[in-house]
Amino acid sequence: MKTLIVSFILLATFSAQAFFVEDGEFVLFSGPKFKSYEEINNYNLESAIEEAKEKLFERRQNLFFKYFERLLEIAAQDPGLHNLQPLLAFIDWASRESLISQARTQMIRYEYFHYEFISYQESMLSEACDQVDDLLSQLKIELSKKQMGLKKALGQEDKYIMAENVNYWQLVQLLEDYCR
């Protein structure tokens, strides 16, 4: 009986798999392994969104952001506001399917499709000096997301220019003047 129990414990230990999901959370489980990223073959945004949904349901939920960024690349092939509704619908679908949280949904909308920055809030200016380099790095990352969403996918170069030339540089200058 002891041998059977020990064998079962060893089998369970060897079959358990550990991985990090997209946001860095460590997960240990003994279920089926997530599949790896598989390229979207469609170049039409609507078809690509449907293909991405299918792939996400094939145990690729942890790759939501990789598929979303690929959809942005596809949208950038034919930029315009006509891409906004399908992309937002995809984000909302992912939230309804619990692939991303409601808070993450709002963050994605703001990071990619709004000219203002969320990496910075005036109420935290006094604490910002402790982490100014990290905050400047976050602003740069968010600016690249706005470039992909506003400028490339939606063709809203004027909004991107406003984000970069007004908001981004004002925040950088404010942080550098205040903290250094």
BELNOR-V605080 format. One record per backbone hydrogen bond with DSSP energy under -1.0 kcal/mol. NH is the residue of the N-H (numbers start at 1). CO is the residue of the C=O. Records with the same first field share a line. If there is no record, write none. Layout:
BEGIN
NH = CO + CO
END
This chain:
BEGIN
5 = 1
6 = 2
7 = 3
8 = 4
9 = 5
10 = 6
11 = 7
12 = 8
13 = 9
14 = 10
15 = 11
16 = 12
17 = 29
19 = 27
21 = 25
24 = 21
27 = 19
29 = 17
35 = 59
48 = 44
49 = 45
50 = 46
51 = 47
52 = 48
53 = 49
54 = 50
55 = 51
56 = 52
57 = 53
63 = 60
64 = 61
67 = 63
68 = 64
69 = 65
70 = 66
71 = 67
72 = 68
73 = 69
74 = 70
75 = 71
76 = 72
77 = 74
78 = 75
80 = 153
83 = 80
84 = 81
87 = 83
88 = 84
89 = 85
90 = 86
91 = 87
92 = 88
93 = 89
94 = 90
95 = 91
96 = 92
97 = 93
98 = 95
99 = 94
100 = 94
105 = 101
106 = 102
107 = 103
108 = 104
109 = 105
110 = 106
111 = 107
112 = 108
113 = 109
114 = 110
124 = 121
125 = 122
128 = 124
130 = 127
131 = 128
135 = 131
136 = 132
137 = 133
138 = 134
139 = 135
140 = 136
141 = 137
142 = 138
143 = 139
144 = 140
145 = 141
146 = 142
147 = 143
148 = 144
149 = 145
150 = 146
151 = 146
152 = 147
153 = 148
154 = 149
156 = 150
157 = 155
160 = 156
161 = 157
162 = 158
163 = 159
164 = 160
165 = 161
166 = 162
167 = 162
168 = 163
169 = 164
170 = 166
171 = 167
172 = 168
173 = 169
174 = 170
175 = 171
176 = 172
177 = 173
178 = 174
179 = 175
180 = 176
END
